[in-house]
Amino acid sequence: MPATKLKAIFKSIFGFSVLQYHKEKNLLFARQLVQRSPVQIKKVAAIAGIKQ
């Protein structure tokens, strides 16, 4: 299946793009790290792939 068709189907089912889904998962992961670990926020951002 072509990537463009897969992306369109994903968005029609879930209501947001694959990229938005990936960003939300990274933010959720970062939030959990901040709440549950002593790791500094700068390091959490680097681990979760959040650009500064």
Backbone as numpy.savetxt, mean C-alpha at the origin, in Angstrom:
# Nx Ny Nz CAx CAy CAz Cx Cy Cz
-4.07 -12.79 -19.86 -4.92 -11.62 -19.86 -4.02 -10.38 -19.86
-4.32 -9.42 -20.71 -3.52 -8.19 -20.73 -3.63 -7.43 -19.41
-2.55 -6.78 -19.04 -2.50 -6.04 -17.77 -3.58 -4.96 -17.70
-3.83 -4.28 -18.81 -4.84 -3.22 -18.79 -6.24 -3.77 -18.51
-6.53 -4.94 -19.05 -7.84 -5.55 -18.79 -7.94 -6.00 -17.34
-6.88 -6.59 -16.82 -6.86 -7.01 -15.42 -7.05 -5.83 -14.49
-6.38 -4.73 -14.78 -6.52 -3.51 -13.96 -7.94 -2.99 -14.01
-8.56 -3.01 -15.18 -9.93 -2.53 -15.32 -10.91 -3.41 -14.54
-10.71 -4.72 -14.60 -11.58 -5.65 -13.87 -11.39 -5.45 -12.37
-10.16 -5.32 -11.93 -9.87 -5.09 -10.51 -10.61 -3.85 -10.02
-10.49 -2.77 -10.78 -11.13 -1.51 -10.38 -12.65 -1.63 -10.38
-13.21 -2.35 -11.34 -14.67 -2.48 -11.39 -15.19 -3.32 -10.22
-14.39 -4.26 -9.75 -14.82 -5.11 -8.64 -14.61 -4.41 -7.29
-13.42 -3.83 -7.10 -13.07 -3.28 -5.79 -13.30 -1.78 -5.65
-13.46 -1.08 -6.77 -13.75 0.35 -6.71 -12.53 1.24 -6.62
-11.35 0.66 -6.70 -10.11 1.44 -6.70 -9.05 0.68 -7.47
-8.02 1.41 -7.86 -6.99 0.81 -8.71 -6.05 -0.09 -7.92
-5.29 -0.89 -8.64 -4.29 -1.75 -8.03 -3.27 -0.90 -7.29
-2.88 0.22 -7.88 -1.91 1.11 -7.24 -2.47 1.67 -5.94
-3.72 2.08 -5.92 -4.34 2.59 -4.70 -4.38 1.48 -3.64
-4.70 0.28 -4.05 -4.73 -0.86 -3.13 -3.35 -1.07 -2.51
-2.32 -1.05 -3.34 -0.95 -1.24 -2.87 -0.55 -0.15 -1.88
-0.89 1.09 -2.19 -0.56 2.20 -1.29 -1.27 2.07 0.05
-2.54 1.68 0.01 -3.30 1.50 1.25 -2.71 0.38 2.11
-2.30 -0.71 1.47 -1.69 -1.82 2.22 -0.38 -1.37 2.86
0.42 -0.59 2.14 1.67 -0.08 2.70 1.41 0.86 3.87
0.41 1.73 3.75 0.08 2.64 4.84 -0.42 1.88 6.06
-1.22 0.87 5.85 -1.70 0.04 6.96 -0.53 -0.65 7.65
0.39 -1.19 6.87 1.58 -1.84 7.41 2.40 -0.85 8.22
2.60 0.35 7.69 3.37 1.38 8.39 2.69 1.77 9.70
1.38 1.93 9.66 0.64 2.29 10.88 0.82 1.21 11.94
0.74 -0.05 11.55 0.92 -1.14 12.50 2.32 -1.14 13.08
3.32 -0.87 12.26 4.69 -0.81 12.76 4.86 0.32 13.78
4.29 1.48 13.48 4.40 2.62 14.39 3.73 2.30 15.72
2.58 1.67 15.67 1.82 1.37 16.88 2.42 0.24 17.70
3.05 -0.73 17.05 3.44 -1.95 17.75 4.93 -2.17 17.90
5.74 -1.24 17.43 7.18 -1.47 17.53 7.90 -0.18 17.93
9.10 -0.34 18.47 9.86 0.84 18.88 10.67 1.47 17.73
10.42 1.05 16.52 11.16 1.54 15.36 10.82 3.02 15.11
11.83 3.81 14.78 11.62 5.23 14.49 10.78 5.39 13.22
10.03 6.48 13.19 9.11 6.72 12.08 9.85 6.78 10.74
11.04 7.38 10.71 11.82 7.43 9.47 12.12 6.02 8.97
12.46 5.14 9.88 12.77 3.76 9.50 11.50 3.03 9.05
10.40 3.30 9.71 9.12 2.69 9.31 8.79 3.11 7.89
8.96 4.38 7.58 8.69 4.86 6.23 9.55 4.15 5.20
10.82 3.97 5.54 11.73 3.27 4.61 11.32 1.80 4.45
10.98 1.15 5.54 10.58 -0.25 5.50 9.31 -0.43 4.68
8.35 0.47 4.88 7.05 0.36 4.19 7.09 0.92 2.78
8.21 1.50 2.37 8.32 2.02 1.02 7.61 3.32 0.80
7.45 4.11 1.85 6.79 5.41 1.74 7.85 6.45 1.43
7.63 7.18 0.35 8.59 8.19 -0.07 8.37 9.46 0.74
9.47 10.10 1.05 9.40 11.34 1.84 9.42 12.55 0.95
